[in-house]
Amino acid sequence: MRCGFDGLAAKVQTVLQKDPFSGHVFIFRGKRGDLLKCLYWRDGGLCLFAKRLERGRFAWPRAEGGVVALTSAQLGLLLEGFDWRQPIDAARPCSAL
């Protein structure tokens, strides 16, 4: 998960054989499952969004051929830390300290 804009865009092109400038959202998960990075093209530039859960892991779907299609509702649940297959609230941290 050390990749930034260019590294993730290159992975989209070489590994997934997709166009990173298509407007689709490409999501990458860290090895431990608690970190996500989303790459997407909007308004003439690449956007990179990262989110780390303090507790728990992101529910990750099984990918056939490296690609998974999610609805906007499923994507929203995934980014909020819910298990989008069975929506149950993920553990919330008690304090930031």
N, C-alpha and C positions, 0 to 999 in steps of 0.2 A: 504494500500500500504506500510505497514511497513515490509512486508515479504522480505527476501533475497533469496539466492540460495536455501537453504534447505526448507524453508517454501513454496516457489512457486513450487519446485519439488514435495513436499508432496501433494500440492493441485492438481497438474497434475495427480498424482497417485490415490488419494482418490476421488476427485470430478469428474474429467474427465475420470478416469479409463484408462489413456494412459501412455505410457512409456516416461518419461522425457529424457531418454538417446537414443531416437530413431533418433535424428537428425532433428525432426520437430521443428518449431518455435512456442512457446506458448506465446501469448500476453495477458497481463492483463491490464485493464484500471481502473484508479482511479474513485472514486465516482463522482467527479466534471467533469470528462471527459477531463481534460487537461494534464493528466499524463499517460504514458504508460510504462510498463516494459515488456521486451521480454526475455524469457529464452530459450536457446538452447544448445545442446551438440555439441562440435566441437573439434577435435584433442585431445581427451582424457580428456576433462574437460568441465564443465558447464560455459556458458557465460551469463552474465546478462547485458542487455542494458536498460537504462532508458532515457526517453525523456519527457520534459515538454514544453507545448506551453505557450508563454507569453500572447497571446490573442487567443480567440476562443477555440474550443473543437475538439477533434478527432472525425471524422465520424465513428460511430460504427455500424457494421452490426447486424441485428437481428440473434440471435443464436437459432438454433433448437437443443435441446438436449445439449446445452452448447458448441457446437463445430461449427465453421465456417471455411470453406475452401476458401482461397483467392489465386488468382494467384500471381505470383511474381510482376507483374505490379501493381495490386491492393494493395499489401503489401507496395510497394515502395511509392505509393501515400498516403497511410494511414500514414506511418512514416514521410512523408514530411509535414503533416498537411493539405493535400488536402482532399476534400470530394471525395473519390474514386468512388462514384456513379455518381457525376457530377463534374469533375475536374475544380475547381475555386480556384485561389490563396487565401490562408488564410492570415489574417492580419499579417503584419510584425512589430516588435517593432521599434520605431524610435531611441531609444537609450538604452543601457544597464544600464544607470544610473537613 
